[in-house]
Every structure is written in structure tokens, then in C-alpha cells.
């Protein structure tokens, strides 16, 4: 198994309100990627968002 699959999964999560002074609080960590996810999908596409009301 590849080494990167055994490393801890570190994720940066930014919600609807972002405070740069508290950037360190916007990170989460889980177990190894291979144990935390069933699949990894990369979609090389970027679309603009729309505000849903």
C-alpha cells in the first residue's frame, strides 16, 4: 500500500464564516486515509456557485 494512504488525513474546513485569526481552528484530522474513506475521486472541473434561497 502506498505510504500516503497510511498517513493521517488532515483536512482544512472553512464554513460560511471564516476568521483568519482563527485559521488553526479550521483544520481537522482523522485516521489514515485508507481507513477513513471508501473512495477518492478527483474531478478536474470548476464551476461557479449560485446562491440558493
mmCIF file as Biopython writes it, N, C-alpha, C and O atoms, coordinates in Angstrom:
data_model
#
loop_
_atom_site.group_PDB
_atom_site.id
_atom_site.type_symbol
_atom_site.label_atom_id
_atom_site.label_alt_id
_atom_site.label_comp_id
_atom_site.label_asym_id
_atom_site.label_entity_id
_atom_site.label_seq_id
_atom_site.pdbx_PDB_ins_code
_atom_site.Cartn_x
_atom_site.Cartn_y
_atom_site.Cartn_z
_atom_site.occupancy
_atom_site.B_iso_or_equiv
_atom_site.auth_seq_id
_atom_site.auth_asym_id
_atom_site.pdbx_PDB_model_num
ATOM 1   N N  . UNK A ? 1  ? 0.850   -1.177 0.000   1.0 0.0 1  A 1 
ATOM 2   C CA . UNK A ? 1  ? 0.000   0.000  0.000   1.0 0.0 1  A 1 
ATOM 3   C C  . UNK A ? 1  ? 0.895   1.239  0.000   1.0 0.0 1  A 1 
ATOM 4   O O  . UNK A ? 1  ? 1.938   1.262  0.652   1.0 0.0 1  A 1 
ATOM 5   N N  . UNK A ? 2  ? 0.478   2.259  -0.732  1.0 0.0 2  A 1 
ATOM 6   C CA . UNK A ? 2  ? 1.245   3.496  -0.825  1.0 0.0 2  A 1 
ATOM 7   C C  . UNK A ? 2  ? 1.343   4.182  0.541   1.0 0.0 2  A 1 
ATOM 8   O O  . UNK A ? 2  ? 0.413   4.128  1.345   1.0 0.0 2  A 1 
ATOM 9   N N  . UNK A ? 3  ? 2.485   4.825  0.783   1.0 0.0 3  A 1 
ATOM 10  C CA . UNK A ? 3  ? 2.711   5.490  2.062   1.0 0.0 3  A 1 
ATOM 11  C C  . UNK A ? 3  ? 1.685   6.577  2.353   1.0 0.0 3  A 1 
ATOM 12  O O  . UNK A ? 3  ? 1.270   6.740  3.501   1.0 0.0 3  A 1 
ATOM 13  N N  . UNK A ? 4  ? 1.264   7.331  1.320   1.0 0.0 4  A 1 
ATOM 14  C CA . UNK A ? 4  ? 0.327   8.435  1.530   1.0 0.0 4  A 1 
ATOM 15  C C  . UNK A ? 4  ? -1.040  7.933  1.981   1.0 0.0 4  A 1 
ATOM 16  O O  . UNK A ? 4  ? -1.805  8.703  2.561   1.0 0.0 4  A 1 
ATOM 17  N N  . UNK A ? 5  ? -1.371  6.672  1.734   1.0 0.0 5  A 1 
ATOM 18  C CA . UNK A ? 5  ? -2.635  6.114  2.206   1.0 0.0 5  A 1 
ATOM 19  C C  . UNK A ? 5  ? -2.592  5.770  3.698   1.0 0.0 5  A 1 
ATOM 20  O O  . UNK A ? 5  ? -3.638  5.646  4.335   1.0 0.0 5  A 1 
ATOM 21  N N  . UNK A ? 6  ? -1.404  5.618  4.247   1.0 0.0 6  A 1 
ATOM 22  C CA . UNK A ? 6  ? -1.261  5.257  5.665   1.0 0.0 6  A 1 
ATOM 23  C C  . UNK A ? 6  ? -1.091  6.469  6.573   1.0 0.0 6  A 1 
ATOM 24  O O  . UNK A ? 6  ? -1.169  6.343  7.796   1.0 0.0 6  A 1 
ATOM 25  N N  . UNK A ? 7  ? -0.857  7.648  5.983   1.0 0.0 7  A 1 
ATOM 26  C CA . UNK A ? 7  ? -0.685  8.865  6.783   1.0 0.0 7  A 1 
ATOM 27  C C  . UNK A ? 7  ? -2.026  9.358  7.328   1.0 0.0 7  A 1 
ATOM 28  O O  . UNK A ? 7  ? -3.072  9.045  6.760   1.0 0.0 7  A 1 
ATOM 29  N N  . UNK A ? 8  ? -2.009  10.133 8.434   1.0 0.0 8  A 1 
ATOM 30  C CA . UNK A ? 8  ? -3.254  10.718 8.943   1.0 0.0 8  A 1 
ATOM 31  C C  . UNK A ? 8  ? -3.879  11.649 7.896   1.0 0.0 8  A 1 
ATOM 32  O O  . UNK A ? 8  ? -3.177  12.339 7.157   1.0 0.0 8  A 1 
ATOM 33  N N  . UNK A ? 9  ? -5.186  11.648 7.856   1.0 0.0 9  A 1 
ATOM 34  C CA . UNK A ? 9  ? -5.924  12.510 6.932   1.0 0.0 9  A 1 
ATOM 35  C C  . UNK A ? 9  ? -6.079  13.876 7.582   1.0 0.0 9  A 1 
ATOM 36  O O  . UNK A ? 9  ? -6.745  14.005 8.610   1.0 0.0 9  A 1 
ATOM 37  N N  . UNK A ? 10 ? -5.468  14.893 6.989   1.0 0.0 10 A 1 
ATOM 38  C CA . UNK A ? 10 ? -5.570  16.262 7.503   1.0 0.0 10 A 1 
ATOM 39  C C  . UNK A ? 10 ? -6.400  17.074 6.516   1.0 0.0 10 A 1 
ATOM 40  O O  . UNK A ? 10 ? -6.119  17.099 5.318   1.0 0.0 10 A 1 
ATOM 41  N N  . UNK A ? 11 ? -7.413  17.726 7.034   1.0 0.0 11 A 1 
ATOM 42  C CA . UNK A ? 11 ? -8.345  18.456 6.188   1.0 0.0 11 A 1 
ATOM 43  C C  . UNK A ? 11 ? -8.508  19.881 6.685   1.0 0.0 11 A 1 
ATOM 44  O O  . UNK A ? 11 ? -8.565  20.125 7.891   1.0 0.0 11 A 1 
ATOM 45  N N  . UNK A ? 12 ? -8.580  20.805 5.768   1.0 0.0 12 A 1 
ATOM 46  C CA . UNK A ? 12 ? -8.865  22.196 6.114   1.0 0.0 12 A 1 
ATOM 47  C C  . UNK A ? 12 ? -10.328 22.443 5.777   1.0 0.0 12 A 1 
ATOM 48  O O  . UNK A ? 12 ? -10.753 22.247 4.638   1.0 0.0 12 A 1 
ATOM 49  N N  . UNK A ? 13 ? -11.095 22.873 6.774   1.0 0.0 13 A 1 
ATOM 50  C CA . UNK A ? 13 ? -12.528 23.074 6.607   1.0 0.0 13 A 1 
ATOM 51  C C  . UNK A ? 13 ? -12.852 24.536 6.885   1.0 0.0 13 A 1 
ATOM 52  O O  . UNK A ? 13 ? -12.581 25.052 7.969   1.0 0.0 13 A 1 
ATOM 53  N N  . UNK A ? 14 ? -13.434 25.188 5.895   1.0 0.0 14 A 1 
ATOM 54  C CA . UNK A ? 14 ? -13.848 26.575 6.064   1.0 0.0 14 A 1 
ATOM 55  C C  . UNK A ? 14 ? -15.343 26.634 5.832   1.0 0.0 14 A 1 
ATOM 56  O O  . UNK A ? 14 ? -15.821 26.299 4.749   1.0 0.0 14 A 1 
ATOM 57  N N  . UNK A ? 15 ? -16.080 27.056 6.839   1.0 0.0 15 A 1 
ATOM 58  C CA . UNK A ? 15 ? -17.534 27.145 6.749   1.0 0.0 15 A 1 
ATOM 59  C C  . UNK A ? 15 ? -17.977 28.476 6.178   1.0 0.0 15 A 1 
ATOM 60  O O  . UNK A ? 15 ? -17.183 29.172 5.545   1.0 0.0 15 A 1 
ATOM 61  N N  . UNK A ? 16 ? -19.230 28.840 6.390   1.0 0.0 16 A 1 
ATOM 62  C CA . UNK A ? 16 ? -19.766 30.079 5.824   1.0 0.0 16 A 1 
ATOM 63  C C  . UNK A ? 16 ? -19.156 31.343 6.429   1.0 0.0 16 A 1 
ATOM 64  O O  . UNK A ? 16 ? -19.191 32.405 5.808   1.0 0.0 16 A 1 
ATOM 65  N N  . UNK A ? 17 ? -18.603 31.236 7.626   1.0 0.0 17 A 1 
ATOM 66  C CA . UNK A ? 17 ? -17.958 32.383 8.266   1.0 0.0 17 A 1 
ATOM 67  C C  . UNK A ? 17 ? -16.501 32.002 8.527   1.0 0.0 17 A 1 
ATOM 68  O O  . UNK A ? 17 ? -16.224 31.021 9.217   1.0 0.0 17 A 1 
ATOM 69  N N  . UNK A ? 18 ? -15.581 32.779 7.975   1.0 0.0 18 A 1 
ATOM 70  C CA . UNK A ? 18 ? -14.155 32.491 8.120   1.0 0.0 18 A 1 
ATOM 71  C C  . UNK A ? 18 ? -13.461 33.649 8.807   1.0 0.0 18 A 1 
ATOM 72  O O  . UNK A ? 18 ? -13.580 34.799 8.385   1.0 0.0 18 A 1 
ATOM 73  N N  . UNK A ? 19 ? -12.736 33.338 9.866   1.0 0.0 19 A 1 
ATOM 74  C CA . UNK A ? 19 ? -11.967 34.336 10.606  1.0 0.0 19 A 1 
ATOM 75  C C  . UNK A ? 19 ? -10.491 33.984 10.468  1.0 0.0 19 A 1 
ATOM 76  O O  . UNK A ? 19 ? -10.050 33.004 11.068  1.0 0.0 19 A 1 
ATOM 77  N N  . UNK A ? 20 ? -9.708  34.746 9.699   1.0 0.0 20 A 1 
ATOM 78  C CA . UNK A ? 20 ? -8.295  34.426 9.505   1.0 0.0 20 A 1 
ATOM 79  C C  . UNK A ? 20 ? -7.509  34.331 10.814  1.0 0.0 20 A 1 
ATOM 80  O O  . UNK A ? 20 ? -6.512  33.612 10.877  1.0 0.0 20 A 1 
ATOM 81  N N  . UNK A ? 21 ? -7.938  35.038 11.851  1.0 0.0 21 A 1 
ATOM 82  C CA . UNK A ? 21 ? -7.240  34.988 13.135  1.0 0.0 21 A 1 
ATOM 83  C C  . UNK A ? 21 ? -7.389  33.618 13.795  1.0 0.0 21 A 1 
ATOM 84  O O  . UNK A ? 21 ? -6.580  33.255 14.649  1.0 0.0 21 A 1 
ATOM 85  N N  . UNK A ? 22 ? -8.415  32.855 13.409  1.0 0.0 22 A 1 
ATOM 86  C CA . UNK A ? 22 ? -8.650  31.528 14.000  1.0 0.0 22 A 1 
ATOM 87  C C  . UNK A ? 22 ? -8.416  30.418 12.970  1.0 0.0 22 A 1 
ATOM 88  O O  . UNK A ? 22 ? -9.042  29.360 13.040  1.0 0.0 22 A 1 
ATOM 89  N N  . UNK A ? 23 ? -7.517  30.663 12.018  1.0 0.0 23 A 1 
ATOM 90  C CA . UNK A ? 23 ? -7.276  29.711 10.936  1.0 0.0 23 A 1 
ATOM 91  C C  . UNK A ? 23 ? -6.864  28.326 11.445  1.0 0.0 23 A 1 
ATOM 92  O O  . UNK A ? 23 ? -7.261  27.320 10.856  1.0 0.0 23 A 1 
ATOM 93  N N  . UNK A ? 24 ? -6.087  28.254 12.513  1.0 0.0 24 A 1 
ATOM 94  C CA . UNK A ? 24 ? -5.655  26.952 13.048  1.0 0.0 24 A 1 
ATOM 95  C C  . UNK A ? 24 ? -6.832  26.104 13.509  1.0 0.0 24 A 1 
ATOM 96  O O  . UNK A ? 24 ? -6.730  24.877 13.529  1.0 0.0 24 A 1 
ATOM 97  N N  . UNK A ? 25 ? -7.947  26.728 13.879  1.0 0.0 25 A 1 
ATOM 98  C CA . UNK A ? 25 ? -9.134  26.001 14.313  1.0 0.0 25 A 1 
ATOM 99  C C  . UNK A ? 25 ? -9.917  25.440 13.136  1.0 0.0 25 A 1 
ATOM 100 O O  . UNK A ? 25 ? -10.891 24.715 13.337  1.0 0.0 25 A 1 
ATOM 101 N N  . UNK A ? 26 ? -9.513  25.760 11.917  1.0 0.0 26 A 1 
ATOM 102 C CA . UNK A ? 26 ? -10.226 25.318 10.724  1.0 0.0 26 A 1 
ATOM 103 C C  . UNK A ? 26 ? -9.648  24.028 10.152  1.0 0.0 26 A 1 
ATOM 104 O O  . UNK A ? 26 ? -9.860  23.722 8.979   1.0 0.0 26 A 1 
ATOM 105 N N  . UNK A ? 27 ? -8.934  23.287 10.954  1.0 0.0 27 A 1 
ATOM 106 C CA . UNK A ? 27 ? -8.300  22.054 10.474  1.0 0.0 27 A 1 
ATOM 107 C C  . UNK A ? 27 ? -8.793  20.861 11.288  1.0 0.0 27 A 1 
ATOM 108 O O  . UNK A ? 27 ? -9.018  20.957 12.494  1.0 0.0 27 A 1 
ATOM 109 N N  . UNK A ? 28 ? -8.951  19.754 10.605  1.0 0.0 28 A 1 
ATOM 110 C CA . UNK A ? 28 ? -9.366  18.530 11.266  1.0 0.0 28 A 1 
ATOM 111 C C  . UNK A ? 28 ? -8.436  17.397 10.895  1.0 0.0 28 A 1 
ATOM 112 O O  . UNK A ? 28 ? -7.765  17.448 9.865   1.0 0.0 28 A 1 
ATOM 113 N N  . UNK A ? 29 ? -8.394  16.382 11.725  1.0 0.0 29 A 1 
ATOM 114 C CA . UNK A ? 29 ? -7.522  15.245 11.456  1.0 0.0 29 A 1 
ATOM 115 C C  . UNK A ? 29 ? -8.266  13.958 11.769  1.0 0.0 29 A 1 
ATOM 116 O O  . UNK A ? 29 ? -8.965  13.864 12.778  1.0 0.0 29 A 1 
ATOM 117 N N  . UNK A ? 30 ? -8.113  12.980 10.912  1.0 0.0 30 A 1 
ATOM 118 C CA . UNK A ? 30 ? -8.735  11.662 11.097  1.0 0.0 30 A 1 
ATOM 119 C C  . UNK A ? 30 ? -7.647  10.607 10.993  1.0 0.0 30 A 1 
ATOM 120 O O  . UNK A ? 30 ? -6.464  10.927 10.874  1.0 0.0 30 A 1 
ATOM 121 N N  . UNK A ? 31 ? -8.051  9.367  11.037  1.0 0.0 31 A 1 
ATOM 122 C CA . UNK A ? 31 ? -7.100  8.261  10.920  1.0 0.0 31 A 1 
ATOM 123 C C  . UNK A ? 31 ? -6.501  8.200  9.523   1.0 0.0 31 A 1 
ATOM 124 O O  . UNK A ? 31 ? -6.710  9.116  8.728   1.0 0.0 31 A 1 
ATOM 125 N N  . UNK A ? 32 ? -5.774  7.161  9.214   1.0 0.0 32 A 1 
ATOM 126 C CA . UNK A ? 32 ? -5.182  7.035  7.879   1.0 0.0 32 A 1 
ATOM 127 C C  . UNK A ? 32 ? -6.243  7.123  6.783   1.0 0.0 32 A 1 
ATOM 128 O O  . UNK A ? 32 ? -7.379  6.686  6.969   1.0 0.0 32 A 1 
ATOM 129 N N  . UNK A ? 33 ? -5.870  7.680  5.662   1.0 0.0 33 A 1 
ATOM 130 C CA . UNK A ? 33 ? -6.787  7.862  4.546   1.0 0.0 33 A 1 
ATOM 131 C C  . UNK A ? 33 ? -7.436  6.543  4.129   1.0 0.0 33 A 1 
ATOM 132 O O  . UNK A ? 33 ? -8.636  6.507  3.855   1.0 0.0 33 A 1 
ATOM 133 N N  . UNK A ? 34 ? -6.672  5.481  4.077   1.0 0.0 34 A 1 
ATOM 134 C CA . UNK A ? 34 ? -7.209  4.186  3.665   1.0 0.0 34 A 1 
ATOM 135 C C  . UNK A ? 34 ? -8.290  3.680  4.620   1.0 0.0 34 A 1 
ATOM 136 O O  . UNK A ? 34 ? -9.161  2.917  4.202   1.0 0.0 34 A 1 
ATOM 137 N N  . UNK A ? 35 ? -8.256  4.086  5.895   1.0 0.0 35 A 1 
ATOM 138 C CA . UNK A ? 35 ? -9.265  3.668  6.870   1.0 0.0 35 A 1 
ATOM 139 C C  . UNK A ? 35 ? -10.422 4.661  6.967   1.0 0.0 35 A 1 
ATOM 140 O O  . UNK A ? 35 ? -11.492 4.310  7.464   1.0 0.0 35 A 1 
ATOM 141 N N  . UNK A ? 36 ? -10.224 5.890  6.502   1.0 0.0 36 A 1 
ATOM 142 C CA . UNK A ? 36 ? -11.212 6.950  6.679   1.0 0.0 36 A 1 
ATOM 143 C C  . UNK A ? 36 ? -12.169 7.111  5.502   1.0 0.0 36 A 1 
ATOM 144 O O  . UNK A ? 36 ? -13.292 7.585  5.675   1.0 0.0 36 A 1 
ATOM 145 N N  . UNK A ? 37 ? -11.737 6.723  4.317   1.0 0.0 37 A 1 
ATOM 146 C CA . UNK A ? 37 ? -12.544 6.928  3.116   1.0 0.0 37 A 1 
ATOM 147 C C  . UNK A ? 37 ? -12.724 5.621  2.352   1.0 0.0 37 A 1 
ATOM 148 O O  . UNK A ? 37 ? -11.868 4.737  2.392   1.0 0.0 37 A 1 
ATOM 149 N N  . UNK A ? 38 ? -13.852 5.515  1.658   1.0 0.0 38 A 1 
ATOM 150 C CA . UNK A ? 38 ? -14.083 4.360  0.789   1.0 0.0 38 A 1 
ATOM 151 C C  . UNK A ? 38 ? -13.536 4.599  -0.607  1.0 0.0 38 A 1 
ATOM 152 O O  . UNK A ? 38 ? -13.126 3.657  -1.285  1.0 0.0 38 A 1 
ATOM 153 N N  . UNK A ? 39 ? -13.527 5.857  -1.042  1.0 0.0 39 A 1 
ATOM 154 C CA . UNK A ? 39 ? -13.055 6.184  -2.389  1.0 0.0 39 A 1 
ATOM 155 C C  . UNK A ? 39 ? -12.508 7.606  -2.411  1.0 0.0 39 A 1 
ATOM 156 O O  . UNK A ? 39 ? -12.912 8.456  -1.618  1.0 0.0 39 A 1 
ATOM 157 N N  . UNK A ? 40 ? -11.592 7.843  -3.321  1.0 0.0 40 A 1 
ATOM 158 C CA . UNK A ? 40 ? -11.067 9.180  -3.564  1.0 0.0 40 A 1 
ATOM 159 C C  . UNK A ? 40 ? -11.340 9.480  -5.035  1.0 0.0 40 A 1 
ATOM 160 O O  . UNK A ? 40 ? -10.898 8.756  -5.926  1.0 0.0 40 A 1 
ATOM 161 N N  . UNK A ? 41 ? -12.077 10.561 -5.266  1.0 0.0 41 A 1 
ATOM 162 C CA . UNK A ? 41 ? -12.453 10.929 -6.629  1.0 0.0 41 A 1 
ATOM 163 C C  . UNK A ? 41 ? -11.938 12.333 -6.918  1.0 0.0 41 A 1 
ATOM 164 O O  . UNK A ? 41 ? -12.159 13.255 -6.133  1.0 0.0 41 A 1 
ATOM 165 N N  . UNK A ? 42 ? -11.264 12.488 -8.026  1.0 0.0 42 A 1 
ATOM 166 C CA . UNK A ? 42 ? -10.779 13.804 -8.439  1.0 0.0 42 A 1 
ATOM 167 C C  . UNK A ? 42 ? -11.516 14.193 -9.712  1.0 0.0 42 A 1 
ATOM 168 O O  . UNK A ? 42 ? -11.431 13.495 -10.722 1.0 0.0 42 A 1 
ATOM 169 N N  . UNK A ? 43 ? -12.238 15.303 -9.663  1.0 0.0 43 A 1 
ATOM 170 C CA . UNK A ? 43 ? -12.948 15.820 -10.827 1.0 0.0 43 A 1 
ATOM 171 C C  . UNK A ? 43 ? -12.291 17.128 -11.244 1.0 0.0 43 A 1 
ATOM 172 O O  . UNK A ? 43 ? -12.482 18.145 -10.578 1.0 0.0 43 A 1 
ATOM 173 N N  . UNK A ? 44 ? -11.531 17.128 -12.316 1.0 0.0 44 A 1 
ATOM 174 C CA . UNK A ? 44 ? -10.809 18.341 -12.728 1.0 0.0 44 A 1 
ATOM 175 C C  . UNK A ? 44 ? -11.737 19.356 -13.399 1.0 0.0 44 A 1 
ATOM 176 O O  . UNK A ? 44 ? -11.580 19.660 -14.582 1.0 0.0 44 A 1 
ATOM 177 N N  . UNK A ? 45 ? -12.695 19.871 -12.649 1.0 0.0 45 A 1 
ATOM 178 C CA . UNK A ? 45 ? -13.670 20.810 -13.199 1.0 0.0 45 A 1 
ATOM 179 C C  . UNK A ? 45 ? -14.046 21.806 -12.112 1.0 0.0 45 A 1 
ATOM 180 O O  . UNK A ? 45 ? -14.190 21.428 -10.950 1.0 0.0 45 A 1 
ATOM 181 N N  . UNK A ? 46 ? -14.203 23.050 -12.469 1.0 0.0 46 A 1 
ATOM 182 C CA . UNK A ? 46 ? -14.568 24.083 -11.522 1.0 0.0 46 A 1 
ATOM 183 C C  . UNK A ? 46 ? -15.713 24.886 -12.101 1.0 0.0 46 A 1 
ATOM 184 O O  . UNK A ? 46 ? -15.616 25.410 -13.210 1.0 0.0 46 A 1 
ATOM 185 N N  . UNK A ? 47 ? -16.794 24.980 -11.352 1.0 0.0 47 A 1 
ATOM 186 C CA . UNK A ? 47 ? -17.979 25.728 -11.788 1.0 0.0 47 A 1 
ATOM 187 C C  . UNK A ? 47 ? -18.279 26.828 -10.778 1.0 0.0 47 A 1 
ATOM 188 O O  . UNK A ? 47 ? -17.977 26.679 -9.594  1.0 0.0 47 A 1 
ATOM 189 N N  . UNK A ? 48 ? -18.868 27.927 -11.232 1.0 0.0 48 A 1 
ATOM 190 C CA . UNK A ? 48 ? -19.244 28.974 -10.284 1.0 0.0 48 A 1 
ATOM 191 C C  . UNK A ? 48 ? -20.399 28.501 -9.414  1.0 0.0 48 A 1 
ATOM 192 O O  . UNK A ? 48 ? -21.212 27.681 -9.839  1.0 0.0 48 A 1 
ATOM 193 N N  . UNK A ? 49 ? -20.463 29.015 -8.214  1.0 0.0 49 A 1 
ATOM 194 C CA . UNK A ? 49 ? -21.555 28.659 -7.306  1.0 0.0 49 A 1 
ATOM 195 C C  . UNK A ? 49 ? -22.714 29.622 -7.504  1.0 0.0 49 A 1 
ATOM 196 O O  . UNK A ? 49 ? -22.542 30.726 -8.021  1.0 0.0 49 A 1 
ATOM 197 N N  . UNK A ? 50 ? -23.892 29.192 -7.088  1.0 0.0 50 A 1 
ATOM 198 C CA . UNK A ? 50 ? -25.069 30.064 -7.131  1.0 0.0 50 A 1 
ATOM 199 C C  . UNK A ? 50 ? -25.676 30.097 -5.739  1.0 0.0 50 A 1 
ATOM 200 O O  . UNK A ? 50 ? -25.681 29.093 -5.026  1.0 0.0 50 A 1 
ATOM 201 N N  . UNK A ? 51 ? -26.180 31.243 -5.366  1.0 0.0 51 A 1 
ATOM 202 C CA . UNK A ? 51 ? -26.787 31.416 -4.062  1.0 0.0 51 A 1 
ATOM 203 C C  . UNK A ? 51 ? -28.188 30.819 -4.079  1.0 0.0 51 A 1 
ATOM 204 O O  . UNK A ? 51 ? -29.034 31.248 -4.863  1.0 0.0 51 A 1 
ATOM 205 N N  . UNK A ? 52 ? -28.438 29.837 -3.222  1.0 0.0 52 A 1 
ATOM 206 C CA . UNK A ? 52 ? -29.762 29.213 -3.149  1.0 0.0 52 A 1 
ATOM 207 C C  . UNK A ? 52 ? -30.537 29.851 -1.990  1.0 0.0 52 A 1 
ATOM 208 O O  . UNK A ? 52 ? -30.072 29.870 -0.851  1.0 0.0 52 A 1 
ATOM 209 N N  . UNK A ? 53 ? -31.701 30.361 -2.298  1.0 0.0 53 A 1 
ATOM 210 C CA . UNK A ? 53 ? -32.517 30.990 -1.256  1.0 0.0 53 A 1 
ATOM 211 C C  . UNK A ? 53 ? -33.826 30.293 -1.122  1.0 0.0 53 A 1 
ATOM 212 O O  . UNK A ? 53 ? -34.649 30.681 -0.293  1.0 0.0 53 A 1 
#
